[in-house]
Amino acid sequence: MTKTDSLGSSQSAHFVDIYSEAYDNDVHAAHRAAREAAWYATTPMGVMAVRYAEVNSLLKDRRLGELGGQALIGVGITDGPLWDWWNLMLFSKDGEEHLRLRRLIAKAFTPRKIEQMRTVIKEIANGLIDKLDGQERCEFVTAFAAPFAVAVIGHLLGIKESDYDQFYQASSDLALAFTGQIGEQRERIEGGLAVLNAYADELIAERRQHPTDDLVSDLIAAEEAGDRLSGAELQMLITILIFGGLDTTQCQFACAIATFAEYPSQWELLAAKPELAPGATEEILRYEPAGAGAPRRVITEFDFEGLHFNEDDVIFPSSMAANRDPTVFDDPDTFDITRPRGATQLTFGGGFHYCVGAALARAELEEALPVLAQRLVGLAPAGPVEWRKLATIRGPEVLPVSFRS
């Protein structure tokens, strides 16, 4: 990346050390300072776009592709099970191969399937809150966020409840692949991947013989112009659905409750007016998303807003930073579930790589948050919150809260 004359001397981009403890401790302050200086910041990884207009544009730019295996090369991983799995995933594909997989996967995430899940989601949420009756505090991640995520994805994939603990632990190990610990924790990560791969193979074999009304059967049946998912693609999709459905859901609910605990009037408002759930969902995805965004790799060199990018340069369109751009969102550092609908939050990405599971993620929040608000009265912090460190999927790992149930 080089600076062109058009950038001008009036803008001086900040350097943001995204691998530092200071950044982990207050990402929003770092983004705010960077936005005030320029549309981008420099980082050890490459350019990070921090303003809404530029982030939105770059997310849709076909001259950028997913980082793919380049993310592993940087930590010395160029072969082995993790390398093979990583390069099979949808976010490692571009062009026609990406479109082919996306069309096939989308057939299993139909609006009908999502609507059917809403009743199940509400039942799971109520069942978990039933276990808290009579209590006045809990550690929310272990009491609700984690078991909720397990139960929803378990139901979606048709997994036996007796297997939940096994694939939750394996998924937790695999989640380390999306943190700064990927190199030092490779053995543990690949151990979790091996467990999920073996479990996926068993599910696929069983559903081929006895199809049911679950997502695995839908994926096996998915077809586009005579093209089906291969065995390796099916295995990869099931492992990423288990991992993604658990980890991102767990983190997003923990982000939501940590935020509402700091804004009790908003919690009371949602309890009194559950019809505000769609707005509350969009606001929590804007204000405190679990996903920080995905770095992109330059496929074809180009000029953009005063910078020249060469092939294989890395650009990070930060949806988290864009979601608090004051030129787009009024009073962006305030959490308000009645915020008027305007610009869309960019947490699910945009364009070619828009999150294929976005509709399910919204349904989970829209159905479960009002249940929680009505049954956990007087939600408040009950101790220090411990956040994940150096993670692209972020959220509280320990979240003590008090309430009346």
Secondary structure as GFF3:
##gff-version 3
##sequence-region A 1 405
A	DSSP	beta_strand	2	3	.	.	.	ID=ss1
A	DSSP	three_ten_helix	5	7	.	.	.	ID=ss2
A	DSSP	alpha_helix	21	25	.	.	.	ID=ss3
A	DSSP	alpha_helix	27	37	.	.	.	ID=ss4
A	DSSP	beta_strand	40	42	.	.	.	ID=ss5
A	DSSP	beta_strand	47	49	.	.	.	ID=ss6
A	DSSP	alpha_helix	52	59	.	.	.	ID=ss7
A	DSSP	beta_strand	64	66	.	.	.	ID=ss8
A	DSSP	alpha_helix	70	73	.	.	.	ID=ss9
A	DSSP	alpha_helix	81	88	.	.	.	ID=ss10
A	DSSP	three_ten_helix	90	92	.	.	.	ID=ss11
A	DSSP	alpha_helix	95	106	.	.	.	ID=ss12
A	DSSP	alpha_helix	111	130	.	.	.	ID=ss13
A	DSSP	beta_strand	137	139	.	.	.	ID=ss14
A	DSSP	alpha_helix	140	140	.	.	.	ID=ss15
A	DSSP	pi_helix	141	145	.	.	.	ID=ss16
A	DSSP	alpha_helix	146	157	.	.	.	ID=ss17
A	DSSP	three_ten_helix	161	163	.	.	.	ID=ss18
A	DSSP	alpha_helix	164	174	.	.	.	ID=ss19
A	DSSP	three_ten_helix	175	178	.	.	.	ID=ss20
A	DSSP	alpha_helix	186	209	.	.	.	ID=ss21
A	DSSP	alpha_helix	215	221	.	.	.	ID=ss22
A	DSSP	beta_strand	223	224	.	.	.	ID=ss23
A	DSSP	beta_strand	227	228	.	.	.	ID=ss24
A	DSSP	alpha_helix	231	262	.	.	.	ID=ss25
A	DSSP	alpha_helix	264	272	.	.	.	ID=ss26
A	DSSP	three_ten_helix	274	276	.	.	.	ID=ss27
A	DSSP	alpha_helix	277	287	.	.	.	ID=ss28
A	DSSP	beta_strand	296	298	.	.	.	ID=ss29
A	DSSP	beta_strand	302	304	.	.	.	ID=ss30
A	DSSP	beta_strand	307	309	.	.	.	ID=ss31
A	DSSP	beta_strand	314	317	.	.	.	ID=ss32
A	DSSP	alpha_helix	319	322	.	.	.	ID=ss33
A	DSSP	three_ten_helix	351	353	.	.	.	ID=ss34
A	DSSP	alpha_helix	358	375	.	.	.	ID=ss35
A	DSSP	beta_strand	377	381	.	.	.	ID=ss36
A	DSSP	beta_strand	386	387	.	.	.	ID=ss37
A	DSSP	beta_strand	396	398	.	.	.	ID=ss38
A	DSSP	beta_strand	400	404	.	.	.	ID=ss39
###
